[in-house]
Amino acid sequence: MSRPFTFVKIPALLAIGLSITQPLIAQTPRRQLVLSDAVSQAIAHSKAAQTNFAEQGAANAKVQQARNNFAPSITLNASYIRISDNVTPFSVNLPGAGDVVLNPQILDQSYNNLQLRQVIWGGGKVRYGIRAAEAEAEATRQEATQYRLTAADNTTSIWYNLYLLNASERILQQNVRLLHDQRVDLENLEKQGLVLKNDALKVSLAIANLENSLIDVQSGRAIQNFNMATALGEPLNTEYVVDSTALNVTTDPESLSSYLAEAVQNRSELKALTLRREAALLGQKIVESNRLPTLGWGGSYDYNRPNIRVFPQQPEFKGTWNVGVFLSFDITAQYGNRAKEVESRYGIDKIGTRIDQLRDGIRMEVNAQYQSYRQSLDKIRVARQTIEQAAENFRVEQNRLNASTTTPTNFLDANTQLIQARLNEQTAQATAELARWKLHKSVGRLGQ
């Protein structure tokens, strides 16, 4: 299982930093990437899902093998033997038959046997074996859903990381341009003797900090582009462009109890483990049936040269046959099988405990994702209020700077607060969307 991705943490310097740098790789392939397309492609490319597909094929083959045990067993044996001629024939005189050779010299011999056996009743081994194999095959199919969810979760996290990085870069580049213009204005005022040279230097320092932080963002984007290309099976130098308007409108979550009930009912891991417990119970019945006798019928046909049932033996092929009913009863299994039965019961108890642990873990995961989603919605509301206040504060400080009634330091502080507010709003939106996705994943929903 692949390691889950988390949002790239933008350092505190991001509030005052990033740079406009040229792409490091020329002629890099670019792709406009929609989240739904990325998820579909990642699922198709998932190595874990492909492995599971092969496991499903093997499980289906085991079901067929179990069903084949209902078919009769047919065995054909054929042989040719050349014996030595150094044995002296022995004959006896029988009344009415004369001299009869008991061991005639039949040097070329051939023994051929066709045998058929069919179990009539074997304690239910075959029937239980088929049902156990079917349960295991269904458990393997259920696991496919979890592999698809894992691939989708991995890709979704990368996509939102790219969205956040791109949005951060866009915001910071806008502020770099704004500060460039402001520095030009301050340099003109400096020439007129209206501001100190140090005021313009402070703006230059802020620009440098922005350009330095932008390098961090672009480095993080390169990492996420590489991860996305790996997940999608595309050229590793592909540059992905995510739609900045592609975020879904966040909605208030349903009740926690409804999510918990849905998760217990839908989670494929829980279904798979429950099916494996069913298979283990059937396996226990197979073990217990070893104490019971096996009843079958069958027959055989012999076409031999010579045929030992024909007397006197002759150098020619003779065919004979037999049919019968067969009973097999393993006496030692009455006490020797007990240890296997105990082992089987402990195995079933172990799976039952794992089911309880998994159910508890699923409920805790759903609750954590539910609370995270609600928290992210609250952060969006706070971030939007903050950005309104920061934007108004920046407007006032910019006007005061233009009127030379404030210092560049106050203006830069207001600009920093606005940058941070915008970044917080973008982060809150992306976090909310990812939290909503993870909440849906925790209850077993593959779609958005």
N, C-alpha and C positions, 0 to 999 in steps of 0.2 A: 504494500500500500504506500502510495506516495505521501511524502510529508506535506501537510497543509501549509498554504501560504498565508501570510499576514500582511497587513498594510505596511508599506515602507514608512518608517518613522522619519519625518522631516525634522531636523534639529531645530533648536530654538533660533539659530542663526538664520533659518529660512525666513523669519520675519523681517530680516534685513539683508537677504542675499540671494543671488543667482546670476549666471553669465550667459551672454549670447555667444555661443561657440559654434564653429562650423562642424558638420557631421564628420565623425572620424573615419567613416568608410564611404568612399565615393561610389556612386551608382548603386546604392543599396536598394534592393527591391522593396517596394512599399505596398501595403495592402490595407484597404479600408475594412475594418473588422467589426462585424456586428456580433454581439454577445451570443445570440441564439445559434449563429453559424459556427462560432468558435466551440461552443459546447457540443454541437452535433459532430463536428469534425474530430474533436478530442475523444469523444466516446468511440467513434469508429477506429481511431488510431490507438486506443488504449491497449497496451500489451497485456495488462491484467485481464481485460475483457476477452482478448483473443485467447489467452490461456484458459479462461473459464469455458469458452466455446469448445475447446479441445476436451476439457474435462467433462462437459456435457455429452460429447460423442462417446467418450469412454464409459460413462455411466449408462448411457442407452445401450451400449454393447453388452454391459453386464446384465441388464434387464433381459436382453435376448438370450444370453447364456443361461440365466435362471429358468427362462421359459423352455429352453431346449431340454431341460431335465425331465420334462413331461414326455418327451419323445422316447421311443424304445431304443435300446442299445443294440446295434447290429454289428457283428464282428465277423470278418472273413479271414480265415487262415489257410494258407496253401504252402505245400512243401514238396520237394523232390529229393529222394535219397537214393544213393547208389551204395549197396552194401557189398562187403567182401564175399568171396566164394570159397573161403577156406573152412566152412562148417559142413560137416558130413550130414546129409539128410537122415532122419531117423523115422522108421516106419514101423507100424504095428499091424497085426492081422486081426481084423474085426469080423465077427461072424456076419455073414451076409454081405459084407462090403469088401472083403479081401484085404490086401495090403494097403494101408493108408499112410501117406507121408505126413508126419506131424509138423515138420519144419522144412517145407519145400524151398528150394533155392530160387527165390524171386528176387533177383539182383536189382532191378529197377522198381522202386517203390514211390508212391505219391499219396500224401494224406491231405485232404481238403475238407474244411469244415466251415459251415455258415451257421452262426449262432445268433439268436434273438432273445433279448431279455426286456421285460416291461414291468415296472413297479406298479403294483395294484394299490398298495397302501404303505406309506413309510413314516407314519406319525405326523404327517403334515409338513415335512421338511421342504418339499418342493414348493408347496403353496406359500409357506412362510418366506421362503427364499425369494420368490418372485415379488411378493409385497414389500419385503425389505429392500430389494434392489430398486423397485419403483420409488420408494420413499427417498432413497439416497439420490436417485436421478432428479427427483423434483427439488430436493434440497440444493443440488448443484445449479439447477435452473434459477432458483430463488436468489442464489448468490450473485448471479449476473446483474441483478438490479443494483446491488450494493457497489459492484465494480463500476457500473455506469455512473452512479451517484458520486463516487470518489473522483472519477475522471472529470465530471462536470464541476465538482466543487473546486478541484485544483485549477481548472481553467477559468472559472468564474472569479476566483481570488486574484489570479494574474491579471485578468481583464480590468478589474476595479483598481488594482495597483497602477496599471497603465493609465487609466482614466484620471486617477488622482495626480499622478506625476505630470501628465500632460496639462491638466488644469493648473497645477502649481507653476509649471514653466510659463504658461500663458500669462498668468497674473503677474509673475515676477518680471517678465520681459516688458509688460506694459509699464511697470513702475520704473524699470531701467530707463525707458524712453522718457517718462515723465521727469525723472531726476536729471537726465541729460539736458532737457529743455530748461529746467530750473537752474542748472549750473550755468548755462549760457546767460540767463537773465542776471544771475548774481555776478558773473564776471563783468557784464556791462555796467552794473551798479558799482562794482569795485573800481572800474576805470573812472567813474564819475565821483568816486570818493564817498559814496553813500553807505557802503558796507565794507567790512574788513576782509582782507584776503583769506583769513581763517574761516570765514563763513562759507566761501566757495570750496575750500579744502574739505570742510565737513561733508558737503554734498558729494564730492569726489570719493571720499572714504566710504560713504553709504553705497555709492554705485559699485565700488570695488567689492564690498561685502555681498551685494546682490549677485555680482558676476561670479564670485567664488562659490556661493551656495547653489547657483544654477548649474555649475559643474557637477555638484553632488546629485542634483535631480537628474541630469542627463546620464550620469553613470548608473543611477538606479533604473532608469528607463531602459538602458542597454541590457541590464541584467534581466529585466522582465520581458523584453523582446526575445531574448535568447530562450528563456523559460517557455514562453508561449510557442515559439517555433518548435521547440522540442516536444511540447504537448501535442501540437498539431501535425508533426511530421513534415515540416516545411524547411526550406533552407535556413540555416541558423543565423544568417545575417539579415533576415527579413525584418523590416521596420513596420510595426503595426500602428495604424491610426484608428483610434476609437472615437466614436461619435459622441461629442460632448453633450448632445441633447438626447442621448439614448437612455438616460436614467428613467425608470418607471416612476410614476407618481406613487409615493409612499402612502400607505393606508394604515389605519389602526388595526392591530392584530385581533384575531378572534379570542375567545376565552381560553385561558390556560388549560382548563379541564378538557376542552374539545381537542386541543393539540395533543395532550397526553393520551387520550383515548385513541386518536388516530394513529399515533406513533406505535402504540402497543399492537394495534391491528395491522399496520402496514409495513413495519420495518422488516426488510427481507432477511437480515441476520437472525432475527427472532423466529421467523418462519422456518428458515433453514435448520436452525438448531432444534426446533420442535419436531421437524420431520426426521432428523437424525435420532432423536429420542424414540420416535415411533419405530424406526428401523432397528434400534437397539432392543426394544421390547420384542420385536419379531425375532431378532437374533437369539434372545433368551428362550423363546419357544422352540427354536431349532435345537438349541443345546439340550433343553429338557426332553425333546423327542428322541434323543439318542438312547434313552432308557427303553423305548418301545421297540417291539419287533418290526421287521420289514417283511411284507408279503408281496410276492411277484409271480409272474408266470413267464414261460419262455419255451423255446424249442431249438433244436439244431438239426442240421442235415449234413451227413458225412458221405463224401464221395471219394473212396480210398482204393488204392491198389497196393496190397490186397486189403480187403475189409475183414477186420478181425472177428466180426460177427458172423462171417460166412465160413463154414467148415465143410470140407477142408479148404484151406486157403488156396486161391488161384491167382495167376498173373493177369488179372483183368480188373477193371474198375467196377465197383459195386456201390450202389447208393442205399443208405439207411437213414432213418430219422427218429427223433424222439420229441415229445412235448411233456410239460409237467408244470407243477406249481411248487414254488420254493418259499420257505420260511426261514428267516435269519433272525436270531435273537442273541444279542451280546450280553452275556450274563455279567461280565465284569463292569459293564457300564452302570449297573445298579448302585455301585459304590464309588467307582472310579470317576463318574461324571459329576459328582457333587461339587468338587472344587471348581470345575468350570461354571457350574450354575451360580456359585457364590461370586465368582469373578464377574459374571455377567450382571448380576444384581448390583454390585458396586459400580460397575460402569454406567448403568442406568441412573443410579443415584447421583453420580458425578455430573452427568449431562443435565439432570434436573436442577442441580445447584447452579450450573453455568447458565441455565435459562433464567433462573431468579436473579443472578448477578447481572446478566445482560439487560433484563427488564428494568432493574433499578438504575443501571447506567444510562439507558435510553431516557428514562424519565428525568434524570438529573441533567442530561444533555439538552432535552427539550426545554426544561425550565430555564437553564442558563441562556439558551438562544432566545427564548421568549423575553427574558428580562433585558438582554442586550439589545434586542430590537426596540423595546419600549424606551430604553434609555437613549438610543440613537435618535428616535423621533423627538424626544425632549431636547436633545442637543441641537437638532435642526432649528427648532423654534427659538432657542436661545441665540444661536449663531446668527439668525436672520435679524433679530432685534439688535444684536451687537453691531452687525455690519451697517445698519441704518445709523446708529449713533456714531460709529467710527467715520462713516462717510460725511456726516454733517460736521463733525469735529475737524476733519481734514479740509473741508471746503472753507470753514471759517479761518483756519490757520493759513491756508494758501492765500486767501484774500488779504489777511493781515500782513503776510510776508510781502505780497505785492505792494501793499501800502506802507511797508517799512515800519509796521507797528508791532512786530514780533521778531523773534530771533530764528535763524535757520534751525537751531536745535529743537525749538518747539514744533516747527514745521516737520522736521524729520521724525520726531516722536509721533506726530499725528499720522504721518505716512506709514510708519512702521505698524501702528495700531490698525490702520485700514488694511494693510497687506495681511496681517495676522488674522483679522476678522474674515477677510475673503477666503483665506486658506482654510480657516476653521469651518466656514460654511460649506466649501467644497468637500472637505474631509467628512463632515457630518453627513452630507448627502450620500457620498459613496459608501460610508460606513453603514448607513441605514439600509441601503440597497443590498449590500453584502450580508448584513445581519438578517434581512428578510429572507434572502436566499438560504442562508444557513438554518434558519428556523424551518423553512419548508423541507430542506434536506433532512433535518433531524426527525421529521415525522414521516419521511419516506416519499416525499413528493419530488419527482424529477423535474417537472416543469416549473416555470416562474409563477 
